[in-house]
Every structure is written in structure tokens, then in C-alpha cells.
């Protein structure tokens, strides 16, 4: 039986796999046109899998294409001479492998050439490929070499410019039988990022190829393969929730499915429901898989990353998306942020947003014991039938903020603009843990807004939070919440707005909007600690 794959490249014999038919068709079209193609995307987005399948599809259709596939990861600590010495051997082995796979034998002349070839620099590499093209001619038929390089970031810096100049020269040379016919470069860092001395890139002839995250339709296709083989269905709401939470990030989609289908011991006769989703989501957030480890390692590399990420989370206007800014460029490279429809930065998906908030929040904020009145616990906010009394719970949070007063400004390492939302998140997190509920974020952007979903006893509670901007924005937020509730089939929603103005206007009101009940709060956030005289 196949499974969902998260360890390296996947293949259709062992794993459920997204076909990416449109992307494959477009890639093969560009190869046939002789393009030099470059794809740079974050790790674990399916790049290696895609290019392996693309080459296999191409050569199955037309044997005149001769693929040479290499991985430069092994060269990360090599110098220039070591790189070219090994490159000779690796290309020669790959040529032999292709012949063997086709059931063909190398002729004596090609064998002798490969055994004695020596690539020492980019000039001898050009000569090597010219000779290879000569040997791959069969009468009037020419093999077209397709050279695919995975993990291109591993190339030694000292070899980078000459290597790229060589292929640029090949590309612009007016020859019918250029070798390679097409070049594919695959990596995480862009060529501009690899060109560390900031000189003009010599590879300005490349053709960028985008490999996006999975669409909802593709996730449905992926899960549908499992259902067809095993018989266990994913509730449509579960599929949509997984796509929302992961943003279609391939590793996270497959890891979610792994937990649900392999690790939770759910009988195969049961459909996978939102209750199962909630548990799987909690497990995913609590584990430290390779994708999350990469995320956390990358965002902690530079203290400036925390500053800009918290600005993206805290401000409704966010940060303008400027790919020429080194910090933004690097966070995009790591897959942490992306460009929103309004050309501002967004966090890539809600799971990453959760991890970012957890990574940068203080372990203890000093106010945990004040969340609830003495001698009370979370269960006192449940009805006799086990439903959350959300209005009472949020009324208490409002009162807690008033009780805490200026002390909320003493919470360490938390931007003041975000302190209200941070405390609400921490407060609700403590509550859901105490009553064995689950909570997750719905909107990936941050952007001064945070939508929290609580699942408990098969019921969904929606809380939208924002920072006060204006009366108009406040009213618009209610309507946005009502629209969202309608799509989710939820009849009640909760809207919490934090007011940082010097003269705040506290509110607590319940109203009907489009037949739905909206409970709204405007909660003042203390601006500064009172003077010593005022405290007496």
C-alpha cells in the first residue's frame, strides 16, 4: 500500500503524489524550446520530486532527449579544483547510467573519452560538453542533452561565476546543436544571492520557473488517491482545513495526512472528521519535524528577522513587499513570508504564524496567575452540557486586562502594539488546555488581525482580533466576521479590538448582523506606566 511521503523525493509506486500536470507540461515545453530554466524555492516544496518526474516524462515521450542529472549538495565544502575533478566523474557516471537504463552499450570511443576526460575549469567543461555532443550523434540524429542540477546552492563560490559564464556562452552561441540543449538549475538560494560580491550576475539568460504550493484541488486529488485505495474518506471540511492551515505547503500537507492515516489509529471504516483534524493539528504543532525545525532555525539566525516578522504580525498595513531588501529576500527564500495581494508581506501559512508567535513569546509573561479570579478554573466557563460560555470567558479577559493595568507593558520581549493580542492568545491557550479543547489560527497573514478558532465538544467558536484603527474599520471588521461565519456555518462570533489610543472608547456590545450574533469588545490598552506620585 502506498503512503504519504515526507522523507525526500516521492514516487508514484510508493507514495500518493500530486500530478502537477500543468506544471510538467509547461516545463517540458520549455526544455524542448532549449530554454535554460531556473527554479529556486524553499526546502521541502517538492522541487526534486518534480524535476525527476519531469525528466522521466520527457525521456519516455522522446528518446532523443538525453538527461544528465546531478546534485551539487555534496560540493558545499569543496574548493574549485575538487569540484571540477568530481564533476568529471559524476557526469561520466551519469552518462553511463543513462545508457544502461536504455539497455544500450557505450561504444569504445565514448568509453575511452569518458575514462580519460579531465575537467579542470569552466573552459575545459565547455570543451567536454562539445565532445559529448559529438559522441551522442547517431548518423543524422542528434541526442539533445538536458542537464539538470539539483541543490545548486552547493557549488563552491570560487567556481560559480566561471561555471555560469560557460553556460551563458553556450546559450548565446549561434549553433544548431548546443550542448547542453537545455539546462535546469534547482536550488533554494537564487543566483543573485549566491553571487556574494554583488557584481552583475553572468546568468541573465535564464528562464524563471515557479513551482507553487499545492492548490486546494491538488490536495483533494492527493487525498482522493488514498481514499480510492483504502476506502477511508476525508471529510471535505477536513481537506479544506488542512489546505488553509498549511497554505498548501507540500511537506506540511503530507505530514498532516501521515498523522491522520498512520499515527492516530483511526479505524479505516471511519471517515476522517474535524475532531480527528483537531487532534492531528495539535500533534503537528507540538512535534519538531524537519520542516518546522528549518523554520525555527532560519528565523532565529538574525535578530532583525524577529523585528520584521513581529511588524508583519502586528500592523494591519504590514510591511511593503520589497524583494530588493536583504531581510525580506532571505525570509522569502526560507519560505517564511510571501507577497500578499496588496503587495505587502504576509506569513506563509497559519502553522508558521503559530510557530513564529510561540518562538518569540516569553516563556512566562508574569500575568498567568491573574487570568482568572481566585478559586476558579476553566471548567467554570462550561455549561452543564459542555459548551463554552464564550461571552463569560471574554468578559473575564476584558476584566483581566483592566486589573493588570500598566503591568501588561512589563511583559518581556513583546511589541507593545501586539501585547493585547499576545495576552488573549496566551489566555485562551491556557483555557483550552485546561478543558481539553483545541485552538488554531485561521488567517495566515497576521497583519494586525488574528482569527482564532476553538474546537470543543464538536462545536466551533470563532474569535477575530484586531487593533483599533477607526470607527469605519471597526464596523467593517464586524461585517467581515459575519461573512466568515456564514461560510463556516457558525451562528455566533466574537470580535475583540484592542484600543491603544490615549483616550480609548471601551465597548462591549452584542448585535445581529445578517441573522448572525456578533459579540464585540473594544478593550483599552494602557499606554504607559503611571508616575510614582500617581501610584500613591
Buried (B, 14 or more C-beta within 10 A) or exposed (E): EBBBBBEEBBEEEEBBBBEBEEBBEBBBEBBBEBBBBBBBBBBBBBBBBBBBBBBEBBBEEEEEBBBBBBBBEEBEEBEBEEBBBBBBEBBBEBBBEBBEEEEEEBEEEBBEBBEEBEBEBBEBBBEBBBBBBBBBEEEEEBBBBBBBBBBBBBBBEEBBBBBBBBBBBBBEEEEEBBBBBBBBBBBBBBBBBBBEEEEEBBBEBBBEBEBEBBEEEBBBBBBBBBBEEEEBBBBEBBBBBBBBBBBBBBBBBBBBBBBBBEEEEBEEEEEBBBBBBBBBBBBBBEEEBEBBEBBBEBBEEBEEBBEBBBBBBBBBEBBEBBEEBEBBBBBBBBBBBBBBEEEBBBBBBBBBBBBBBEBBBEEEBEBEEBBBEEEEEBEBBBEEEEEBEBBEBBBBBBEBBEEBEEBBBEBEEBBBBBBBBBBBBBBBBBBBEEBEBBBBBBBBBBBBBBBBBBBBBEEBBBBBBBBBBEEEBBEEBBEBBBEBBBEBEBEBBBBBBBBBEEEBEEEEEEEEBEEBBBBBBBBBBBEEEEEEEEEE
